[in-house]
Structure formats: C-alpha cells, structure tokens
Amino acid sequence: MNEVYEKLMNCLEQVNKKVTFKPELALVLGSGLGDFCDTLDIRETLDYAEIEGFPKSTVAGHKGRFVFGYCGKTPIVCMQGRVHYYEGYSVSDAVLPIRLMKLLGAKTLFLTNAAGGINPTFKAGYFMLIGDHIIYSVPSPLIGANIDELGVRFPDMSEIYSKRLRALAEEAAAEAGVPLKTGVYIQTSGPNYETPAEIRAFGRMGADAVGM
C-alpha cells in the first residue's frame, strides 16, 4: 500500500474509534477565526495530539483540534487550527487533514485564512472570496504515485471553487451588509513575507491576495 495512503487510513481508523459524529461539511478555520466554534452546537471534539501520525500545528493561536457539531441544521467538522508547509511538514502531511475530513463524510469544503492584500483597491479587513488561485514555490501534493482511491491522475482545475457556493456566499454577504470582494489568491511557501519585488510580480501575474 502507498505510504501516504496507509498513513491516511491509519489516522481515519483512529478517528473512527474516538468519534461517532458524521459531518457533511468541512471548515478550516484560519488565523483569528478559531472562536467561530463557540457559535456551534458542539457534539464532540478531538485533539490532533490524540491521533498518532497526524500533523500537529506549531503556530500560535491555532488550538489544534477537530470540532464536530451542528451549524444550524448542518453537521460539520471544523479544524480549529491547521498545519502549514513552512512548519516543516511534507506537502502530503499538510493536506492529510483535508483528505481525512472527506473520508469522514464531508462532501463540501470551506477554507478560510488571513492573507495579505496585493490588489491596490482592497483595504485591510476586507473579505475576499477566492475565485481562482496560483501556486508559487509550493510543490503539488499529487506528485508521486497516484492514489486512485483519492482521485484521478490529472484532475480538472477549471472550476475548483464552486460557482454555486460562491454565489451563495455573495448572496449571504449582501444580506448581511458585508462588503465582499472576489479575487485570485497566490500561495507561497513562507514563513518569510514577500519582498516588494515579489508583490509587484504577483500583481502582474493576476493575484489579488497572498498567503502561505
């Protein structure tokens, strides 16, 4: 068995022994957003440290646990803290939690983070809906032998951010009176911030915001 897949299945087996809740939606809470879990009807929690082989967050402000519960009537799993490539993990370890939540039952994924602005029309504190992305200096987690159980060798990337879900987000933002921009996100390896020259280059590439 592929080592990456074997590790994933081992983590899945451990979680299934500790948690009975079945989520339909997965939410990754980025920097400063961990308190969102306080609004949920929480049913179960599981610290990452309780899962042997699971990557542990080393960044301040990331609690490092799964929170299972209901947001309204929707059963969800939240990552209260995540891991980053710059923490020294392999890319396959960095995406292991996402793959795990899918295997736990989540069919929809929402990602959040705090990012730096590139678009000169954006102001600090704006919410930006990601319409597309650019990967810069970070290797693909799909490099290596393909894991057929997880997907095809050459996945289509023409609409990786659902138009339907983006439309719902725009509608919800309008109803709440929250200004919402749409833009292109560029991912860098970190942990250093970008140089002025890199920011200018990323802007010319079409990026509106940058993060790690």
PyMOL CGO cylinders between C-alpha atoms (Angstrom):
from pymol import cmd
from pymol.cgo import CYLINDER

trace = [
    CYLINDER, 0.00, 0.00, 0.00, 1.17, 3.54, -0.78, 0.3, 1, 1, 1, 1, 1, 1,
    CYLINDER, 1.17, 3.54, -0.78, 2.80, 5.04, 2.35, 0.3, 1, 1, 1, 1, 1, 1,
    CYLINDER, 2.80, 5.04, 2.35, 0.81, 8.27, 2.12, 0.3, 1, 1, 1, 1, 1, 1,
    CYLINDER, 0.81, 8.27, 2.12, -2.47, 6.38, 1.79, 0.3, 1, 1, 1, 1, 1, 1,
    CYLINDER, -2.47, 6.38, 1.79, -1.53, 3.94, 4.55, 0.3, 1, 1, 1, 1, 1, 1,
    CYLINDER, -1.53, 3.94, 4.55, -0.86, 6.84, 6.93, 0.3, 1, 1, 1, 1, 1, 1,
    CYLINDER, -0.86, 6.84, 6.93, -4.17, 8.45, 5.99, 0.3, 1, 1, 1, 1, 1, 1,
    CYLINDER, -4.17, 8.45, 5.99, -6.12, 5.25, 6.58, 0.3, 1, 1, 1, 1, 1, 1,
    CYLINDER, -6.12, 5.25, 6.58, -4.39, 4.74, 9.92, 0.3, 1, 1, 1, 1, 1, 1,
    CYLINDER, -4.39, 4.74, 9.92, -5.50, 8.21, 11.02, 0.3, 1, 1, 1, 1, 1, 1,
    CYLINDER, -5.50, 8.21, 11.02, -9.03, 7.51, 9.77, 0.3, 1, 1, 1, 1, 1, 1,
    CYLINDER, -9.03, 7.51, 9.77, -9.21, 4.29, 11.76, 0.3, 1, 1, 1, 1, 1, 1,
    CYLINDER, -9.21, 4.29, 11.76, -8.14, 6.10, 14.94, 0.3, 1, 1, 1, 1, 1, 1,
    CYLINDER, -8.14, 6.10, 14.94, -10.66, 8.91, 14.49, 0.3, 1, 1, 1, 1, 1, 1,
    CYLINDER, -10.66, 8.91, 14.49, -13.49, 6.48, 13.80, 0.3, 1, 1, 1, 1, 1, 1,
    CYLINDER, -13.49, 6.48, 13.80, -12.71, 4.74, 17.09, 0.3, 1, 1, 1, 1, 1, 1,
    CYLINDER, -12.71, 4.74, 17.09, -12.87, 8.01, 19.02, 0.3, 1, 1, 1, 1, 1, 1,
    CYLINDER, -12.87, 8.01, 19.02, -15.64, 9.94, 17.21, 0.3, 1, 1, 1, 1, 1, 1,
    CYLINDER, -15.64, 9.94, 17.21, -19.11, 8.83, 16.12, 0.3, 1, 1, 1, 1, 1, 1,
    CYLINDER, -19.11, 8.83, 16.12, -20.26, 12.12, 14.57, 0.3, 1, 1, 1, 1, 1, 1,
    CYLINDER, -20.26, 12.12, 14.57, -20.63, 12.12, 10.77, 0.3, 1, 1, 1, 1, 1, 1,
    CYLINDER, -20.63, 12.12, 10.77, -20.08, 15.52, 9.13, 0.3, 1, 1, 1, 1, 1, 1,
    CYLINDER, -20.08, 15.52, 9.13, -21.38, 16.61, 5.75, 0.3, 1, 1, 1, 1, 1, 1,
    CYLINDER, -21.38, 16.61, 5.75, -19.33, 19.80, 5.55, 0.3, 1, 1, 1, 1, 1, 1,
    CYLINDER, -19.33, 19.80, 5.55, -15.73, 20.59, 6.50, 0.3, 1, 1, 1, 1, 1, 1,
    CYLINDER, -15.73, 20.59, 6.50, -14.48, 24.01, 7.58, 0.3, 1, 1, 1, 1, 1, 1,
    CYLINDER, -14.48, 24.01, 7.58, -10.84, 25.02, 8.06, 0.3, 1, 1, 1, 1, 1, 1,
    CYLINDER, -10.84, 25.02, 8.06, -10.56, 27.98, 10.43, 0.3, 1, 1, 1, 1, 1, 1,
    CYLINDER, -10.56, 27.98, 10.43, -7.60, 30.21, 9.67, 0.3, 1, 1, 1, 1, 1, 1,
    CYLINDER, -7.60, 30.21, 9.67, -5.75, 32.68, 11.88, 0.3, 1, 1, 1, 1, 1, 1,
    CYLINDER, -5.75, 32.68, 11.88, -8.07, 34.67, 14.14, 0.3, 1, 1, 1, 1, 1, 1,
    CYLINDER, -8.07, 34.67, 14.14, -11.17, 32.65, 13.28, 0.3, 1, 1, 1, 1, 1, 1,
    CYLINDER, -11.17, 32.65, 13.28, -10.96, 29.83, 15.82, 0.3, 1, 1, 1, 1, 1, 1,
    CYLINDER, -10.96, 29.83, 15.82, -13.65, 31.37, 18.04, 0.3, 1, 1, 1, 1, 1, 1,
    CYLINDER, -13.65, 31.37, 18.04, -16.25, 30.58, 15.38, 0.3, 1, 1, 1, 1, 1, 1,
    CYLINDER, -16.25, 30.58, 15.38, -16.55, 27.18, 17.06, 0.3, 1, 1, 1, 1, 1, 1,
    CYLINDER, -16.55, 27.18, 17.06, -18.18, 28.90, 20.04, 0.3, 1, 1, 1, 1, 1, 1,
    CYLINDER, -18.18, 28.90, 20.04, -21.24, 29.52, 17.84, 0.3, 1, 1, 1, 1, 1, 1,
    CYLINDER, -21.24, 29.52, 17.84, -21.72, 25.82, 17.06, 0.3, 1, 1, 1, 1, 1, 1,
    CYLINDER, -21.72, 25.82, 17.06, -23.83, 23.17, 18.71, 0.3, 1, 1, 1, 1, 1, 1,
    CYLINDER, -23.83, 23.17, 18.71, -20.73, 21.14, 19.60, 0.3, 1, 1, 1, 1, 1, 1,
    CYLINDER, -20.73, 21.14, 19.60, -21.16, 17.39, 19.96, 0.3, 1, 1, 1, 1, 1, 1,
    CYLINDER, -21.16, 17.39, 19.96, -17.59, 16.06, 20.02, 0.3, 1, 1, 1, 1, 1, 1,
    CYLINDER, -17.59, 16.06, 20.02, -14.01, 17.31, 19.92, 0.3, 1, 1, 1, 1, 1, 1,
    CYLINDER, -14.01, 17.31, 19.92, -10.72, 15.56, 19.21, 0.3, 1, 1, 1, 1, 1, 1,
    CYLINDER, -10.72, 15.56, 19.21, -7.25, 16.99, 19.72, 0.3, 1, 1, 1, 1, 1, 1,
    CYLINDER, -7.25, 16.99, 19.72, -4.81, 16.35, 16.89, 0.3, 1, 1, 1, 1, 1, 1,
    CYLINDER, -4.81, 16.35, 16.89, -2.34, 15.08, 19.51, 0.3, 1, 1, 1, 1, 1, 1,
    CYLINDER, -2.34, 15.08, 19.51, -4.68, 12.13, 20.15, 0.3, 1, 1, 1, 1, 1, 1,
    CYLINDER, -4.68, 12.13, 20.15, -4.21, 10.89, 16.56, 0.3, 1, 1, 1, 1, 1, 1,
    CYLINDER, -4.21, 10.89, 16.56, -0.91, 9.08, 16.09, 0.3, 1, 1, 1, 1, 1, 1,
    CYLINDER, -0.91, 9.08, 16.09, 0.85, 10.23, 12.93, 0.3, 1, 1, 1, 1, 1, 1,
    CYLINDER, 0.85, 10.23, 12.93, -1.38, 13.28, 12.47, 0.3, 1, 1, 1, 1, 1, 1,
    CYLINDER, -1.38, 13.28, 12.47, 0.46, 16.60, 11.84, 0.3, 1, 1, 1, 1, 1, 1,
    CYLINDER, 0.46, 16.60, 11.84, 0.36, 18.99, 14.81, 0.3, 1, 1, 1, 1, 1, 1,
    CYLINDER, 0.36, 18.99, 14.81, 0.06, 22.76, 14.43, 0.3, 1, 1, 1, 1, 1, 1,
    CYLINDER, 0.06, 22.76, 14.43, 3.01, 24.71, 15.86, 0.3, 1, 1, 1, 1, 1, 1,
    CYLINDER, 3.01, 24.71, 15.86, 1.67, 28.21, 15.12, 0.3, 1, 1, 1, 1, 1, 1,
    CYLINDER, 1.67, 28.21, 15.12, 0.47, 30.41, 17.99, 0.3, 1, 1, 1, 1, 1, 1,
    CYLINDER, 0.47, 30.41, 17.99, -3.30, 30.86, 18.03, 0.3, 1, 1, 1, 1, 1, 1,
    CYLINDER, -3.30, 30.86, 18.03, -4.04, 27.51, 16.37, 0.3, 1, 1, 1, 1, 1, 1,
    CYLINDER, -4.04, 27.51, 16.37, -5.61, 25.28, 19.04, 0.3, 1, 1, 1, 1, 1, 1,
    CYLINDER, -5.61, 25.28, 19.04, -5.02, 22.06, 17.18, 0.3, 1, 1, 1, 1, 1, 1,
    CYLINDER, -5.02, 22.06, 17.18, -8.25, 20.10, 17.37, 0.3, 1, 1, 1, 1, 1, 1,
    CYLINDER, -8.25, 20.10, 17.37, -11.25, 18.89, 15.39, 0.3, 1, 1, 1, 1, 1, 1,
    CYLINDER, -11.25, 18.89, 15.39, -14.63, 20.21, 16.49, 0.3, 1, 1, 1, 1, 1, 1,
    CYLINDER, -14.63, 20.21, 16.49, -17.70, 18.22, 15.44, 0.3, 1, 1, 1, 1, 1, 1,
    CYLINDER, -17.70, 18.22, 15.44, -21.19, 19.68, 15.70, 0.3, 1, 1, 1, 1, 1, 1,
    CYLINDER, -21.19, 19.68, 15.70, -24.04, 21.50, 14.02, 0.3, 1, 1, 1, 1, 1, 1,
    CYLINDER, -24.04, 21.50, 14.02, -24.07, 24.88, 12.32, 0.3, 1, 1, 1, 1, 1, 1,
    CYLINDER, -24.07, 24.88, 12.32, -27.81, 25.37, 12.17, 0.3, 1, 1, 1, 1, 1, 1,
    CYLINDER, -27.81, 25.37, 12.17, -29.01, 22.00, 10.90, 0.3, 1, 1, 1, 1, 1, 1,
    CYLINDER, -29.01, 22.00, 10.90, -25.82, 21.14, 9.01, 0.3, 1, 1, 1, 1, 1, 1,
    CYLINDER, -25.82, 21.14, 9.01, -23.46, 18.57, 10.57, 0.3, 1, 1, 1, 1, 1, 1,
    CYLINDER, -23.46, 18.57, 10.57, -19.93, 19.92, 10.21, 0.3, 1, 1, 1, 1, 1, 1,
    CYLINDER, -19.93, 19.92, 10.21, -16.36, 19.28, 11.25, 0.3, 1, 1, 1, 1, 1, 1,
    CYLINDER, -16.36, 19.28, 11.25, -14.10, 22.26, 11.92, 0.3, 1, 1, 1, 1, 1, 1,
    CYLINDER, -14.10, 22.26, 11.92, -10.34, 22.34, 12.01, 0.3, 1, 1, 1, 1, 1, 1,
    CYLINDER, -10.34, 22.34, 12.01, -9.60, 24.70, 14.88, 0.3, 1, 1, 1, 1, 1, 1,
    CYLINDER, -9.60, 24.70, 14.88, -6.05, 25.32, 13.78, 0.3, 1, 1, 1, 1, 1, 1,
    CYLINDER, -6.05, 25.32, 13.78, -4.20, 23.89, 10.80, 0.3, 1, 1, 1, 1, 1, 1,
    CYLINDER, -4.20, 23.89, 10.80, -0.70, 23.00, 9.69, 0.3, 1, 1, 1, 1, 1, 1,
    CYLINDER, -0.70, 23.00, 9.69, 1.39, 24.81, 7.12, 0.3, 1, 1, 1, 1, 1, 1,
    CYLINDER, 1.39, 24.81, 7.12, 4.06, 23.67, 4.69, 0.3, 1, 1, 1, 1, 1, 1,
    CYLINDER, 4.06, 23.67, 4.69, 6.53, 26.12, 6.27, 0.3, 1, 1, 1, 1, 1, 1,
    CYLINDER, 6.53, 26.12, 6.27, 6.27, 24.32, 9.62, 0.3, 1, 1, 1, 1, 1, 1,
    CYLINDER, 6.27, 24.32, 9.62, 8.47, 21.62, 8.11, 0.3, 1, 1, 1, 1, 1, 1,
    CYLINDER, 8.47, 21.62, 8.11, 5.80, 19.14, 7.11, 0.3, 1, 1, 1, 1, 1, 1,
    CYLINDER, 5.80, 19.14, 7.11, 5.73, 17.42, 3.75, 0.3, 1, 1, 1, 1, 1, 1,
    CYLINDER, 5.73, 17.42, 3.75, 3.04, 18.60, 1.37, 0.3, 1, 1, 1, 1, 1, 1,
    CYLINDER, 3.04, 18.60, 1.37, 1.29, 15.24, 1.74, 0.3, 1, 1, 1, 1, 1, 1,
    CYLINDER, 1.29, 15.24, 1.74, 1.13, 15.79, 5.51, 0.3, 1, 1, 1, 1, 1, 1,
    CYLINDER, 1.13, 15.79, 5.51, -0.14, 19.34, 5.04, 0.3, 1, 1, 1, 1, 1, 1,
    CYLINDER, -0.14, 19.34, 5.04, -3.12, 18.07, 3.03, 0.3, 1, 1, 1, 1, 1, 1,
    CYLINDER, -3.12, 18.07, 3.03, -3.71, 14.93, 5.11, 0.3, 1, 1, 1, 1, 1, 1,
    CYLINDER, -3.71, 14.93, 5.11, -6.36, 16.65, 7.30, 0.3, 1, 1, 1, 1, 1, 1,
    CYLINDER, -6.36, 16.65, 7.30, -8.38, 17.65, 4.23, 0.3, 1, 1, 1, 1, 1, 1,
    CYLINDER, -8.38, 17.65, 4.23, -8.30, 14.14, 2.84, 0.3, 1, 1, 1, 1, 1, 1,
    CYLINDER, -8.30, 14.14, 2.84, -9.23, 12.77, 6.26, 0.3, 1, 1, 1, 1, 1, 1,
    CYLINDER, -9.23, 12.77, 6.26, -12.30, 15.01, 6.60, 0.3, 1, 1, 1, 1, 1, 1,
    CYLINDER, -12.30, 15.01, 6.60, -13.50, 13.86, 3.19, 0.3, 1, 1, 1, 1, 1, 1,
    CYLINDER, -13.50, 13.86, 3.19, -13.18, 10.23, 4.24, 0.3, 1, 1, 1, 1, 1, 1,
    CYLINDER, -13.18, 10.23, 4.24, -15.12, 11.06, 7.42, 0.3, 1, 1, 1, 1, 1, 1,
    CYLINDER, -15.12, 11.06, 7.42, -18.06, 12.06, 5.22, 0.3, 1, 1, 1, 1, 1, 1,
    CYLINDER, -18.06, 12.06, 5.22, -17.61, 15.74, 4.34, 0.3, 1, 1, 1, 1, 1, 1,
    CYLINDER, -17.61, 15.74, 4.34, -18.70, 16.48, 0.78, 0.3, 1, 1, 1, 1, 1, 1,
    CYLINDER, -18.70, 16.48, 0.78, -18.15, 20.25, 0.85, 0.3, 1, 1, 1, 1, 1, 1,
    CYLINDER, -18.15, 20.25, 0.85, -15.04, 22.12, 1.99, 0.3, 1, 1, 1, 1, 1, 1,
    CYLINDER, -15.04, 22.12, 1.99, -14.77, 25.74, 3.12, 0.3, 1, 1, 1, 1, 1, 1,
    CYLINDER, -14.77, 25.74, 3.12, -11.29, 27.19, 3.57, 0.3, 1, 1, 1, 1, 1, 1,
    CYLINDER, -11.29, 27.19, 3.57, -10.55, 30.41, 5.46, 0.3, 1, 1, 1, 1, 1, 1,
    CYLINDER, -10.55, 30.41, 5.46, -7.36, 32.28, 6.24, 0.3, 1, 1, 1, 1, 1, 1,
    CYLINDER, -7.36, 32.28, 6.24, -5.82, 35.66, 6.90, 0.3, 1, 1, 1, 1, 1, 1,
    CYLINDER, -5.82, 35.66, 6.90, -3.99, 36.93, 3.82, 0.3, 1, 1, 1, 1, 1, 1,
    CYLINDER, -3.99, 36.93, 3.82, -2.02, 39.91, 2.64, 0.3, 1, 1, 1, 1, 1, 1,
    CYLINDER, -2.02, 39.91, 2.64, -3.54, 42.26, 0.11, 0.3, 1, 1, 1, 1, 1, 1,
    CYLINDER, -3.54, 42.26, 0.11, -1.99, 42.87, -3.31, 0.3, 1, 1, 1, 1, 1, 1,
    CYLINDER, -1.99, 42.87, -3.31, -4.86, 44.50, -5.19, 0.3, 1, 1, 1, 1, 1, 1,
    CYLINDER, -4.86, 44.50, -5.19, -4.45, 48.25, -4.54, 0.3, 1, 1, 1, 1, 1, 1,
    CYLINDER, -4.45, 48.25, -4.54, -8.23, 48.71, -4.38, 0.3, 1, 1, 1, 1, 1, 1,
    CYLINDER, -8.23, 48.71, -4.38, -8.54, 46.32, -1.44, 0.3, 1, 1, 1, 1, 1, 1,
    CYLINDER, -8.54, 46.32, -1.44, -8.36, 47.67, 2.11, 0.3, 1, 1, 1, 1, 1, 1,
    CYLINDER, -8.36, 47.67, 2.11, -7.27, 45.99, 5.35, 0.3, 1, 1, 1, 1, 1, 1,
    CYLINDER, -7.27, 45.99, 5.35, -10.12, 43.98, 6.81, 0.3, 1, 1, 1, 1, 1, 1,
    CYLINDER, -10.12, 43.98, 6.81, -11.86, 43.26, 3.51, 0.3, 1, 1, 1, 1, 1, 1,
    CYLINDER, -11.86, 43.26, 3.51, -13.30, 39.81, 2.94, 0.3, 1, 1, 1, 1, 1, 1,
    CYLINDER, -13.30, 39.81, 2.94, -12.18, 38.22, -0.32, 0.3, 1, 1, 1, 1, 1, 1,
    CYLINDER, -12.18, 38.22, -0.32, -13.89, 35.28, -1.93, 0.3, 1, 1, 1, 1, 1, 1,
    CYLINDER, -13.89, 35.28, -1.93, -11.33, 33.17, -3.79, 0.3, 1, 1, 1, 1, 1, 1,
    CYLINDER, -11.33, 33.17, -3.79, -12.32, 32.73, -7.41, 0.3, 1, 1, 1, 1, 1, 1,
    CYLINDER, -12.32, 32.73, -7.41, -9.08, 31.10, -8.52, 0.3, 1, 1, 1, 1, 1, 1,
    CYLINDER, -9.08, 31.10, -8.52, -5.56, 30.58, -7.28, 0.3, 1, 1, 1, 1, 1, 1,
    CYLINDER, -5.56, 30.58, -7.28, -1.90, 30.50, -8.26, 0.3, 1, 1, 1, 1, 1, 1,
    CYLINDER, -1.90, 30.50, -8.26, 0.59, 28.18, -6.57, 0.3, 1, 1, 1, 1, 1, 1,
    CYLINDER, 0.59, 28.18, -6.57, 4.08, 29.66, -6.29, 0.3, 1, 1, 1, 1, 1, 1,
    CYLINDER, 4.08, 29.66, -6.29, 7.11, 27.78, -4.90, 0.3, 1, 1, 1, 1, 1, 1,
    CYLINDER, 7.11, 27.78, -4.90, 4.99, 25.07, -3.25, 0.3, 1, 1, 1, 1, 1, 1,
    CYLINDER, 4.99, 25.07, -3.25, 5.08, 21.54, -4.75, 0.3, 1, 1, 1, 1, 1, 1,
    CYLINDER, 5.08, 21.54, -4.75, 1.85, 19.76, -5.62, 0.3, 1, 1, 1, 1, 1, 1,
    CYLINDER, 1.85, 19.76, -5.62, 0.63, 17.14, -3.12, 0.3, 1, 1, 1, 1, 1, 1,
    CYLINDER, 0.63, 17.14, -3.12, -0.20, 14.96, -6.13, 0.3, 1, 1, 1, 1, 1, 1,
    CYLINDER, -0.20, 14.96, -6.13, 3.46, 14.44, -7.09, 0.3, 1, 1, 1, 1, 1, 1,
    CYLINDER, 3.46, 14.44, -7.09, 4.43, 10.78, -6.84, 0.3, 1, 1, 1, 1, 1, 1,
    CYLINDER, 4.43, 10.78, -6.84, 2.49, 7.59, -7.41, 0.3, 1, 1, 1, 1, 1, 1,
    CYLINDER, 2.49, 7.59, -7.41, -1.19, 8.37, -7.91, 0.3, 1, 1, 1, 1, 1, 1,
    CYLINDER, -1.19, 8.37, -7.91, -3.54, 7.23, -5.15, 0.3, 1, 1, 1, 1, 1, 1,
    CYLINDER, -3.54, 7.23, -5.15, -6.51, 6.05, -7.20, 0.3, 1, 1, 1, 1, 1, 1,
    CYLINDER, -6.51, 6.05, -7.20, -8.72, 5.82, -4.11, 0.3, 1, 1, 1, 1, 1, 1,
    CYLINDER, -8.72, 5.82, -4.11, -8.39, 9.59, -3.68, 0.3, 1, 1, 1, 1, 1, 1,
    CYLINDER, -8.39, 9.59, -3.68, -8.75, 10.77, -7.26, 0.3, 1, 1, 1, 1, 1, 1,
    CYLINDER, -8.75, 10.77, -7.26, -7.57, 10.77, -10.83, 0.3, 1, 1, 1, 1, 1, 1,
    CYLINDER, -7.57, 10.77, -10.83, -4.01, 11.31, -12.00, 0.3, 1, 1, 1, 1, 1, 1,
    CYLINDER, -4.01, 11.31, -12.00, -4.75, 14.58, -13.83, 0.3, 1, 1, 1, 1, 1, 1,
    CYLINDER, -4.75, 14.58, -13.83, -7.62, 16.40, -12.06, 0.3, 1, 1, 1, 1, 1, 1,
    CYLINDER, -7.62, 16.40, -12.06, -9.52, 19.17, -13.85, 0.3, 1, 1, 1, 1, 1, 1,
    CYLINDER, -9.52, 19.17, -13.85, -8.70, 22.57, -12.30, 0.3, 1, 1, 1, 1, 1, 1,
    CYLINDER, -8.70, 22.57, -12.30, -11.02, 24.75, -14.39, 0.3, 1, 1, 1, 1, 1, 1,
    CYLINDER, -11.02, 24.75, -14.39, -13.55, 25.23, -11.56, 0.3, 1, 1, 1, 1, 1, 1,
    CYLINDER, -13.55, 25.23, -11.56, -12.01, 24.25, -8.25, 0.3, 1, 1, 1, 1, 1, 1,
    CYLINDER, -12.01, 24.25, -8.25, -14.00, 26.92, -6.39, 0.3, 1, 1, 1, 1, 1, 1,
    CYLINDER, -14.00, 26.92, -6.39, -17.68, 26.13, -6.89, 0.3, 1, 1, 1, 1, 1, 1,
    CYLINDER, -17.68, 26.13, -6.89, -19.61, 28.84, -8.74, 0.3, 1, 1, 1, 1, 1, 1,
    CYLINDER, -19.61, 28.84, -8.74, -22.76, 27.75, -6.92, 0.3, 1, 1, 1, 1, 1, 1,
    CYLINDER, -22.76, 27.75, -6.92, -21.19, 28.11, -3.47, 0.3, 1, 1, 1, 1, 1, 1,
    CYLINDER, -21.19, 28.11, -3.47, -19.58, 31.42, -4.39, 0.3, 1, 1, 1, 1, 1, 1,
    CYLINDER, -19.58, 31.42, -4.39, -22.97, 32.74, -5.49, 0.3, 1, 1, 1, 1, 1, 1,
    CYLINDER, -22.97, 32.74, -5.49, -24.45, 31.68, -2.14, 0.3, 1, 1, 1, 1, 1, 1,
    CYLINDER, -24.45, 31.68, -2.14, -21.61, 33.43, -0.29, 0.3, 1, 1, 1, 1, 1, 1,
    CYLINDER, -21.61, 33.43, -0.29, -22.16, 36.61, -2.27, 0.3, 1, 1, 1, 1, 1, 1,
    CYLINDER, -22.16, 36.61, -2.27, -25.89, 36.48, -1.56, 0.3, 1, 1, 1, 1, 1, 1,
    CYLINDER, -25.89, 36.48, -1.56, -25.30, 35.94, 2.17, 0.3, 1, 1, 1, 1, 1, 1,
    CYLINDER, -25.30, 35.94, 2.17, -22.77, 38.78, 2.32, 0.3, 1, 1, 1, 1, 1, 1,
    CYLINDER, -22.77, 38.78, 2.32, -25.19, 41.14, 0.58, 0.3, 1, 1, 1, 1, 1, 1,
    CYLINDER, -25.19, 41.14, 0.58, -27.99, 40.23, 3.00, 0.3, 1, 1, 1, 1, 1, 1,
    CYLINDER, -27.99, 40.23, 3.00, -25.66, 40.82, 5.96, 0.3, 1, 1, 1, 1, 1, 1,
    CYLINDER, -25.66, 40.82, 5.96, -24.35, 44.09, 4.54, 0.3, 1, 1, 1, 1, 1, 1,
    CYLINDER, -24.35, 44.09, 4.54, -20.77, 42.78, 4.48, 0.3, 1, 1, 1, 1, 1, 1,
    CYLINDER, -20.77, 42.78, 4.48, -18.57, 44.06, 1.63, 0.3, 1, 1, 1, 1, 1, 1,
    CYLINDER, -18.57, 44.06, 1.63, -17.18, 41.07, -0.24, 0.3, 1, 1, 1, 1, 1, 1,
    CYLINDER, -17.18, 41.07, -0.24, -14.58, 41.10, -2.99, 0.3, 1, 1, 1, 1, 1, 1,
    CYLINDER, -14.58, 41.10, -2.99, -13.69, 38.27, -5.36, 0.3, 1, 1, 1, 1, 1, 1,
    CYLINDER, -13.69, 38.27, -5.36, -10.12, 37.69, -6.38, 0.3, 1, 1, 1, 1, 1, 1,
    CYLINDER, -10.12, 37.69, -6.38, -7.20, 35.42, -7.12, 0.3, 1, 1, 1, 1, 1, 1,
    CYLINDER, -7.20, 35.42, -7.12, -5.16, 34.05, -4.22, 0.3, 1, 1, 1, 1, 1, 1,
    CYLINDER, -5.16, 34.05, -4.22, -1.48, 33.19, -4.60, 0.3, 1, 1, 1, 1, 1, 1,
    CYLINDER, -1.48, 33.19, -4.60, 0.15, 30.72, -2.22, 0.3, 1, 1, 1, 1, 1, 1,
    CYLINDER, 0.15, 30.72, -2.22, 3.82, 30.97, -1.25, 0.3, 1, 1, 1, 1, 1, 1,
    CYLINDER, 3.82, 30.97, -1.25, 5.84, 28.64, 0.94, 0.3, 1, 1, 1, 1, 1, 1,
    CYLINDER, 5.84, 28.64, 0.94, 6.55, 31.13, 3.76, 0.3, 1, 1, 1, 1, 1, 1,
    CYLINDER, 6.55, 31.13, 3.76, 7.35, 31.66, 6.56, 0.3, 1, 1, 1, 1, 1, 1,
    CYLINDER, 7.35, 31.66, 6.56, 9.00, 34.88, 5.37, 0.3, 1, 1, 1, 1, 1, 1,
    CYLINDER, 9.00, 34.88, 5.37, 6.77, 37.58, 3.99, 0.3, 1, 1, 1, 1, 1, 1,
    CYLINDER, 6.77, 37.58, 3.99, 7.13, 38.70, 0.39, 0.3, 1, 1, 1, 1, 1, 1,
    CYLINDER, 7.13, 38.70, 0.39, 9.61, 41.23, -0.92, 0.3, 1, 1, 1, 1, 1, 1,
    CYLINDER, 9.61, 41.23, -0.92, 8.30, 44.39, -2.63, 0.3, 1, 1, 1, 1, 1, 1,
    CYLINDER, 8.30, 44.39, -2.63, 9.54, 42.99, -5.94, 0.3, 1, 1, 1, 1, 1, 1,
    CYLINDER, 9.54, 42.99, -5.94, 7.62, 39.76, -5.39, 0.3, 1, 1, 1, 1, 1, 1,
    CYLINDER, 7.62, 39.76, -5.39, 4.43, 41.66, -4.58, 0.3, 1, 1, 1, 1, 1, 1,
    CYLINDER, 4.43, 41.66, -4.58, 4.78, 43.66, -7.80, 0.3, 1, 1, 1, 1, 1, 1,
    CYLINDER, 4.78, 43.66, -7.80, 5.40, 40.45, -9.76, 0.3, 1, 1, 1, 1, 1, 1,
    CYLINDER, 5.40, 40.45, -9.76, 2.45, 38.66, -8.16, 0.3, 1, 1, 1, 1, 1, 1,
    CYLINDER, 2.45, 38.66, -8.16, 0.20, 41.59, -9.01, 0.3, 1, 1, 1, 1, 1, 1,
    CYLINDER, 0.20, 41.59, -9.01, 1.26, 41.40, -12.65, 0.3, 1, 1, 1, 1, 1, 1,
    CYLINDER, 1.26, 41.40, -12.65, 0.51, 37.66, -12.58, 0.3, 1, 1, 1, 1, 1, 1,
    CYLINDER, 0.51, 37.66, -12.58, -3.08, 38.49, -11.64, 0.3, 1, 1, 1, 1, 1, 1,
    CYLINDER, -3.08, 38.49, -11.64, -3.01, 37.84, -7.88, 0.3, 1, 1, 1, 1, 1, 1,
    CYLINDER, -3.01, 37.84, -7.88, -5.17, 39.94, -5.55, 0.3, 1, 1, 1, 1, 1, 1,
    CYLINDER, -5.17, 39.94, -5.55, -4.05, 38.44, -2.22, 0.3, 1, 1, 1, 1, 1, 1,
    CYLINDER, -4.05, 38.44, -2.22, -1.16, 36.35, -0.95, 0.3, 1, 1, 1, 1, 1, 1,
    CYLINDER, -1.16, 36.35, -0.95, -0.72, 33.84, 1.84, 0.3, 1, 1, 1, 1, 1, 1,
    CYLINDER, -0.72, 33.84, 1.84, 1.16, 30.78, 2.99, 0.3, 1, 1, 1, 1, 1, 1,
]
cmd.load_cgo(trace, "trace")
